[in-house]
Amino acid sequence: VKIYVFFCQIHLCLFIFSFMLVSCGAESGAGDYSGEMGNDGNNVVIETNRKIYYTGKITITTKKADEVSNRISNKVKEYNGYASSISYNDYEYSKTIVITYRIPTEKLDSLLFEVITLDKEKGITNKSITSTDITTNYNKAAARLEVLKTSRAAYLKALAEATTQGEIIGINDKIEKIDTEILELTMTLESYDNLLDYSTITITY
């Protein structure tokens, strides 16, 4: 009876705690959205109080594709970024190079400035930056993770006080399920952090 009452108290406390955390996350802002920078915009305003990641596409038409791509690729390396994929297509009268870069979000504006300077040759025929807000999803995952950690600690305490084999097996099963969900949420948050820390820009030369 004591164990049953203890578990009831645990679940009631965790429900209240989870509701408070998720409510706070929901108040932080609206859900996901996408926005695009106009062709006349040269800068991106990086949000710092929300969880937003950026992706971009730029097309550059030039007679010096190799030279221009090398110049931008060197800048990406200078900003501690890297090329995640590269493809080449050679045709009879033209050549296409497509490179997808991953660059620290804090350096995104600096890279765009470097690219915009190429407009002196009127070589940029298309450019767009899309922002996606994952604040709500991020906060929900973080809140759920904290609830699970609290729940796990409570079950470990109950396990130490368990007196029968049935209680021990039941509690261990609960802990195993919690550990699985904790691992999944941790990986989800790491994936989110990777998106937030590094912007993705695909440039077609």
ABEGO torsion letter per residue (X at the ends): XAAAAAAAAAAAAAAAAAAAAAAAAAAAEBBBBBBBBBAABABBBBBAABBBBBBBBBBBBBABAAAAAAAAAAAAAAAGBBBABBBBBBBAABBBBBBBBBBBAAAAAAAAAAAAAAAAAGABABBBBBBBBAAAAAAAAAAAAAAAAAAAAAAAAAAAABABAAAAAAAAAAAAAAAAAAAAAAAAAAAAAAAAABBBBBBBX
